[in-house]
């Protein structure tokens, strides 16, 4: 079974919270990273089986689109089976905080 990483960048903290909640409830995935970017943008990364990450990402994106106000998905990406070098350099691996939730 292949593993994937999915990332969503949103405008506004409530939207990243809503996206994260929807993703974790929609698929067998683990939240592995959260970052505050510039200008009120936030990014979250999830890991899990490819099909589960796809389902979870769809749910997260749809949840943000359904929100009132200025909430928006700036960008998103799914990387099936990321190479070891990518995981070693970019913050997409399981952190100590995320390890108990490893899929």
CORNORHU-V834374 format. One record per residue. RES is the residue in three letters. OMEGA is omega in degrees with one decimal (999 if undefined). Layout:
# CORNORHU-V834374
RES_OMEGA + RES_OMEGA
This chain:
# CORNORHU-V834374
UNK_179.7 + UNK_176.8 + UNK_-178.2 + UNK_170.4 + UNK_175.4 + UNK_179.4 + UNK_174.4 + UNK_173.2 + UNK_-177.4 + UNK_170.1 + UNK_177.4 + UNK_-179.5 + UNK_178.7 + UNK_-179.0 + UNK_177.9 + UNK_176.0 + UNK_179.6 + UNK_178.5 + UNK_-179.8 + UNK_178.8 + UNK_-179.2 + UNK_-178.7 + UNK_-177.5 + UNK_179.0 + UNK_-173.9 + UNK_-176.2 + UNK_177.8 + UNK_-176.5 + UNK_176.5 + UNK_173.6 + UNK_-175.2 + UNK_-179.0 + UNK_175.4 + UNK_177.1 + UNK_171.0 + UNK_179.5 + UNK_-178.6 + UNK_170.5 + UNK_175.5 + UNK_177.5 + UNK_-178.9 + UNK_-177.7 + UNK_173.9 + UNK_176.8 + UNK_175.3 + UNK_176.2 + UNK_176.7 + UNK_175.9 + UNK_-175.0 + UNK_-177.4 + UNK_179.7 + UNK_177.6 + UNK_178.3 + UNK_179.9 + UNK_-179.0 + UNK_179.2 + UNK_177.7 + UNK_179.8 + UNK_179.7 + UNK_179.5 + UNK_-179.9 + UNK_179.8 + UNK_179.4 + UNK_179.3 + UNK_-178.3 + UNK_-177.0 + UNK_176.1 + UNK_174.1 + UNK_-173.1 + UNK_-179.6 + UNK_177.1 + UNK_171.0 + UNK_179.7 + UNK_178.7 + UNK_177.6 + UNK_180.0 + UNK_171.5 + UNK_177.1 + UNK_175.6 + UNK_175.3 + UNK_-179.0 + UNK_179.1 + UNK_-178.7 + UNK_-179.2 + UNK_178.3 + UNK_179.9 + UNK_-179.1 + UNK_-173.4 + UNK_-177.6 + UNK_-176.8 + UNK_-179.7 + UNK_-179.4 + UNK_176.8 + UNK_175.7 + UNK_177.5 + UNK_178.9 + UNK_-177.4 + UNK_-174.5 + UNK_179.4 + UNK_-176.8 + UNK_-178.1 + UNK_179.6 + UNK_999
